[in-house]
């Protein structure tokens, strides 16, 4: 199940332009549009590489039916809270499930969304997206290794403004992958 992004993380809140300029040794603001693109790309790379959410963001997953007793794993953790759960009732009308009707597991990876034990879920309209779970994930202050990897990527983009520099292809600096390896979710479970 692939979540959709409702509210993306703010890359510039994690690494402000002033920090990027100092790290890249850039004077002035002429390169700010490029720095903004590069830090967003670095954030995307770090999230993809680690399989985790970096920076506070809101995601949503959809289910065709209510989950069983074990619940449903919420991808792209760390999950910090549930915003809302909406469903299509038997008549096809959208309803919101009261927060007393579900819970978020606080332990384990991935975090799981479950119906409250003993609760009888309402009947659903037959639809692939009959249940939509909106949740918050990602730490607003990621580990230093993440920020360092992102700084290396931005600096690399600044120093190598094309795919080919001096007749040879450039690649992501080794240190980036080494830093992000410390944060990668190799379980494939997210959460």
N, C-alpha and C positions, 0 to 999 in steps of 0.2 A: 504494500500500500504506500503510495507516494503522496506526501502531504502537499497542499498548495500553500503558498506564502500569502498571508493576509497583511501582515506588517513586517517588512524586511528589517534586518539589523541596520543600524546606522554606523557605517564604517568610519565616518569622521568623528563620531563620538568615542570610538575605540582608539583611533589614532588621528588627532586633530591636525589640521594643515600646518600649524606652527611646528609640531613635532616632526612631521614629514619633511618640512623645509630644512630643519636643523640636521636631521639624519642624512639627508641627501646633499647637504651643503649648498642649498639653493637660496640666493638672495632675491628678495622681491616676491611679487605675487603673480607674475606673468605665467608661471607654470601651474598655478592652482587648478585649472580645469583638468590638466593631465594628471596631477597628483590625485585628484578626486577619482578619476577613472581607475588609476592604478591601485589605489587602496581598496576600492570596491572589488576589483578583479582579484587582488591578494586575499581578501576576505572570502570570496567565492572559492578560490583555490584551496584555502585552508579548510573550509567547511567540507568541500568535496573530498579532500585528501583524508581528513580525520573521520568523516562520517558523523560528525557532531555539529550542533548549532553553536555558533560563536557570536556573542552579542545577543542581547534580549530581542526576541522576535515572536510573532504570533503565527502559528501554522494551523491548518485544518485538514483533517482526514475524513473520509466518507466511508460508510459501511452499508451493505445491503440488508443487514439484519442485526439484531441485538447480539452482543457477544455472549459466549457461554460463561460458566462460572469462573474460568481462569482469566477472563477479561480480554482486552486487546492491547498489544504493545503499541506504544506511541513512538513513531520513528523520529530521528533527529534530535535526540536529547542533548543535554539534560533537560528534562521536562520539569518545570517549576510550578505549574498550576493549570487549572482548567478555567477557561473563560466562559464557555457555554456548551450545551449539548442541545441541538435541534433535531427534530425528527418529523417525518411525514406520517400523520395518523392514518387510520384505516380509510378515511374519506379523502386522503391526499392533501389535507391542510397542514401547514407547518405549525409545529408546536415546540415549546421549549420545555425540556425535562428539568424539573426543580433540582437544585443542587443536593437536596436530601436523597435523591434517587440514584446517586452515583458517588464513586470515590476514586481517588488516584492513589495507587500504591506508592508508599514513600520509600520502599526498600527495593533493591535489585535493579538490574539493568536488563532490559529497558523498563522504564516505568510503565505500568499497565493501568488502563482505565477499566473500571468494573461497575456493574450495577450494584447497588447496595444489596447485601445478602438478604434474601427473603422478599425482596421487592419484585412485584409482578410487572414486567415491562408491558407497556401498551401495545396493542396490535399495530403493525406497520403497513403502509402502502407498499405494494411491490415495486421497488425501484433500487437501482444500484447505489444510489446515494440517499437512502431512506434515513440514515442516521449520520449527522455531521458533528464531529467533536472538534471544537476550537480550543487550542491550548497555547500556553506561553512556554518558551524554552530558550536555552542559551543563557550563559552567565553575562551580566552586564560588565563584569571585570574578568575577562578571560585570563588564563595562565600567561605568565611572562613569555614562555616559549612560543606561544601563539603570536603574541605581539611582535616578538623578535623576528619570527619567520615572515610575518607580513611586512615588517620594515625592510628585510632583505629583498623581498620580492619587489617592493616599490623602488628601492635603490637600484636593483637590477634593471627594472623597466626604464628608469631615468638614464642609466649609463649605457643601455643598449636599446636605443629607440627603434630598432627594427629587428627582424628575424635573422638577418645576416649582417654581421659587423666584421669589417676587414676580411671579407671573403670566406668566413666560416659561420656556421649556424651557432647561435647562442642557446643555452638551455638554462633551466632553473638551477640556481646555485645549490650545490650539495647540502649546505647547511640548512636550507629550508626544509628539505625532506627529513633530515636528521632531527630537527626540532619538532616537526609535526608528527613524526613517528612516536614520540613520547605521549602524544595525546590521541592517537588513532584508536578507534573502536574496532579491534580485530575480531570481535565476536560476531559482527554483522548484525547486531541486534539494535543498535541505536539506544534511544531512551534515556 
